């Protein structure tokens, strides 16, 4: 893609601090690192997001991500590594080219991850069962590289569907001890 900054990087039009390259992928230091050693891994081929990636593309990309993560951890002495990736503007994807952030993590960060940034949105058992069933039925079967856009359209766009409201965990005052435990420990 002509205007894609990552495609320009792949073509050598924008300088980078390359740390890894293979036939299909490229890894380089992020120019706005969250920690020293923060590295980006991208496919050389323009792939917009995870939904646009073929299973073969995804497989070789994940192998490269693993290799780079091992190198980042060893080189930085990090006690942990966060690997993040976003799809679509609502998820924070800024450039329409799939990329993975490999971020070395330090003791000072106290293990804060994405789970520590997004608030918990508890759901009742029926809602959990319903969404689990919908997801299981929407996953392509048998190695299919089917894209969600090519699947049967949903009843209405996601933003028009009733989303669960944010709310506090249900009261445990009248719940039995086993129900209290289930509510308290339901991740």
N, C-alpha and C positions, 0 to 999 in steps of 0.2 A: 504494500500500500504506500502510495507516494508521500503522504503527509505524516505517516506514523513515525514517531521519534525512535522507536525501537527498531523499525525496519532500516532507518537511516544509520543507526548504530551498527546493525549487522552489515550494511554496505560499506562501513568504514568512514562515513561522512561526519560522524560525531565521535570525538575521542573518548575513550573509556579506560579504566584500569582493569583490564581483563585478568581474570583469575582461572578461567576454564573455558575450553572450547572443544567440541567434537563435531562430527559431521552434521548434526541436527540442532545443536543447542549452543548457547553462549552464556557465560556468567561473568559478572563484573561488579565492582563496588558501587553501591548506591551513592549518588552525589549528595544526598541528604540523609546520612546514616543515623539510625536510632542508637546504634552502638558501634564502636570501631569494629570493622569486619562485616558490617551489614552488606550483604551481597544479593544481587538480583540474578535470577536464572530465567532466560527466555528461550523460546524456540526461534531458530533462524527464519523459519517459514512464518508468514503472517497468519496468526491464529487469534481471533478476537477474544475468545473466552473459553472456559472449560466445555461449554456446550458446542462449540465449533470444532473442538479437537477430535480427531479420530482416535480410536482406541490405540492404534499403533503410535500416533504422535504422543498421546498421553503416556504410554509405556516408556518410550525413550526419554521423555521429559522427566518423568519421576526417577528414572535411573540416574540422570544427570543431577537432579536435585539431591538425591542421596549422597552421591560422590562429593558434591560441593559442600553439603552440610557437614560431612565427615572432615573435610579440609578446613572449613571455617572453625569448627570446634577445636580441632588440633592446633591450628595456628593461633587462635585467640586464647586458648585455655578456658573457654567458656564452660560453665557448669551445666548449661542448658542451651538449647537452640529452639527458637520459635520459627516456624515455617508458616507464612501466611500468603493468601491469595484471594482476590476479590473478583466477582463477576457482576458487571453492570454498575451503573452510576449509583444506584441505591445502596450498593454494597461498598461504595467508595472506590470503584475502579476509575482511574483518571485517564488512562490511555487504553484505547481499544486494541490491545495486544496482550495476550496472556503473559503473566509474569508471576514468579514466586519470589517472595522476600525470605531470605535466610538471615535471621537476626541472632547473633550471639547474645546470651543473657547472663547477667551478673547477679551475684549474691545481693547487691544493694537493691535490686528491683523486686525482691521478695516474691518472685514467682508470679507476678501479675501477667495474665494473658488476656486474650480476647474475652474469655469468660468473666474476667474481672472488670471489663469495661461495659459490656452489655448487661442490662438488668435482667434478673430472672423473671420469667413470665410463667408462673405456675398454671397448670391446666388440670381439670378434673379427669378422672379415669376414662370416662366416655370420650372426651375430646382427644386424649392421648391415643386411645384405641382407634378412633376415627382417622386421625392424621397418619398413624402408623400404617393403616390399611391403604390409605390413598397413596402414600409414598411407595409402599411395596408394589402396588399395582401400576405405578408409573415408571418403574425402573425397567429400562430395556433388557430383554432376556437374551441369553445365549450369545454374548459377545457382539450384539448388535451395536453399531455406532450411530443408531438413530438419535437425532437431535430433538430436543423438546419442541422446537418450533414445527417440526414435521409430524409430531404426534397430534392426535385428536385435540382440538381446542377445548379449553376449559369452559364451563358454563358462563363465566364472566371474567373480565380481567382481574388479576389479584387485588388491585387497589379498590375494586368495587365490591369484592366479597366481604362478608362480615369477618373482621379480624378479631381474635380474642382480645378483650380489653385488658390493659395492664391492671393488675390488682394484687393485693397482698395475699399471702398464703391463707387458705381457709382457717377459720378458728378451730382449735383443737379442744376447746372446752368440753364439748359433748362427745368427742370421739373416744373410742376404746383405746387402750394402750397400743394395740397393734396398728390401729388406724393412725394414732399420733406418730408412731415410728415411721409409717409409710409416708405421711405428710412431711415430717421433719427431714427425711432422708431421700425424698424423691428428687433426683437431679433432673 
